[in-house]
Amino acid sequence: MPSEHPAFSAGEFIILADKNTLEELENKCSKVFLLCDVLATHIASHAGQRFFIKKVSMFHMGIPLYELEGIPHHWVEESILDLSLHYSEHEIYSRASDHYHAKANVKSGRGLVQILDTKNQICCSLIKDHAAQTANSINEVAQIRSKMNFETRYGFDGEYSIPEQS
């Protein structure tokens, strides 16, 4: 994710990525100066396991780092998956990017960021110092979060059809 915009919050349950993804990530992160000193090692051995996020912090250049309960060190966002994307076929658990997108009213600097649904109706409006960067970050979060968790992350209620009762 772009700087200082974590996709996940403390207090959430997550699942770690598959073994291949974690092995590639560990190799990539081991080459990043200083980052290798704070990240968990042998991360592939935890592939697919469920954990609780106990703390979120920021590393140099605004990289979100996650502390997981019951496992030492820090984890980068690319190693974490939204647990609710694996629940069921109901739309609440579908990818947020299928339902929402963010746009900014400026190319740089302070401005309005709006989260819009597929009908371009405004669901949420935010005033941000780096509006265009924030809109891009929100769109990246929408790629990895479920509809339900995306709405919770940005503080708005989604629209859901109520099943007919027989």
N, C-alpha and C positions, 0 to 999 in steps of 0.2 A: 504494500500500500504506500501511497505517497506520504510524505512527512506528517507526523503528528496527527494521524487520523486512524486510530485502531478500529478494526472491524468488529472486534469482540470486546466484551467488558468483564471485569471481575465479577464473580458470582454466577457465571454461565458454565454449563457442562458442554464439553466439546469432544470430538473424536480425533485422534491423530491420523494423518494420511497413511497411505499404503507403504509397504516396505521399500519399493523402488523409488518412490517420490522422496522418502526420507533419506535414503542413501545418496541420491543425487543432491539433495539439499545440504546434507552434511559435508559432502565434497566441495560444494560451492561456497558454503559459509566458512570452511576451514581456510580458504584463501583470502578472506576479508580481514584486513588488519584490525586487531583488537577484538573484533566480534567473536572470533574463535575462543577467546578467553572467557566469555560470559555464557556461551551457549552450551546446552547439554551435549554430551558426546554419546556415541553408540546409540543414536536416536532410533535407528531402524528396528531395534529390538522392542520398541514400544508401539510399533505400527498397529493401527486399528483399535488401540485401546482408548477407553473413555476416561476423561479427567475433568476435574473442576478447576476453573481459572481462579486462582486466589489473588493475583495481583497483575496489573498491567503497568508497564513503565516505558519510557522512551530512551533509546540509545542514541548515540551521535547521529546526526543527520535525520533525526525524527523517525527512526525505525522502531515500530512497536515491538516490545518484548513481553512475553507472557510467562508468569510463574504458575506452574501447575501443582496442585496438591498431591503429595505423595511421591513426587519425583523431583530430583534436584536440578538446579540451574535454570536457564531461561530458554524459551522456545520462540522462534520467529513465526510470523503469521502464516507463511507458506506451508508450515507443518501442521496447521490446525484446520479442521473441517467443521462446518456447522452440523451438529448432531441431528437437528430436525429435518435436514434435507433427506435423511434416510428413513423417515417415519412411514409415510404412506403417500398415496397418489392425490390426496386432497390438496386443493389449491393453496391452502395455508402453509403447506410444507414445500411448495414449489419455489424455484429460484426467483428471487425478488426482481432480477433484471427482466423477467418475463412480464412484469406488471408495472414497473416504475423506471423512470430515468430522471436525472437531475440536469438542470441547466442554469447557467449564470447570466446575468444581464450585462456583465462587463467582461472584457478580455483579460484585464489585470486590475489589481487593487480591490478596494472595498466595494461590495455590491450585494445584490440580492441573489440568493440561490433558491431555486424552487425545485421541489420533488413533484413530478407529474405522473399521473397514471396513463394507461394506454389510450385514453380518450383526451389526453392533454388537460385534464382537470387538475388543479393545484391541490395537492395533499398536504404540503408542508412548505413554509417559507422561512428562510434563515438569512440574516444579515451577517456576512463574513468579510474579514479583512482581505483574504485571498480567495475571492468568490470563484473564479474559474478553476483554480486548483482544488478547491473544496468540492465543486460539482464533479470534477473528474474522480476525486477520491470516493465520493458517494456512489458514483457509477461503478467503480471497482468493487466497493462493498456489496452492491446489489448483485454482482456476479457470483459472490461466494456465500451469501446469506439467504435464508429462506424468507419468503414474504412476511411471515409472522415476526421473525426476529429482526428483519429490516425495519418494519413499522415500529417495533419496540425501540430499536436503536435510535431512530430519529423522532420518536415521540408523537406519532399520529396513529389513528385507528384506520384500519383498512375497511373495504366494503366487501361484504360476503352475502351470498344468497342464502336464505333460510330454506332448508328442505321442507317440502310439503308434507303435512301429516296426513296419514290415511285414516 
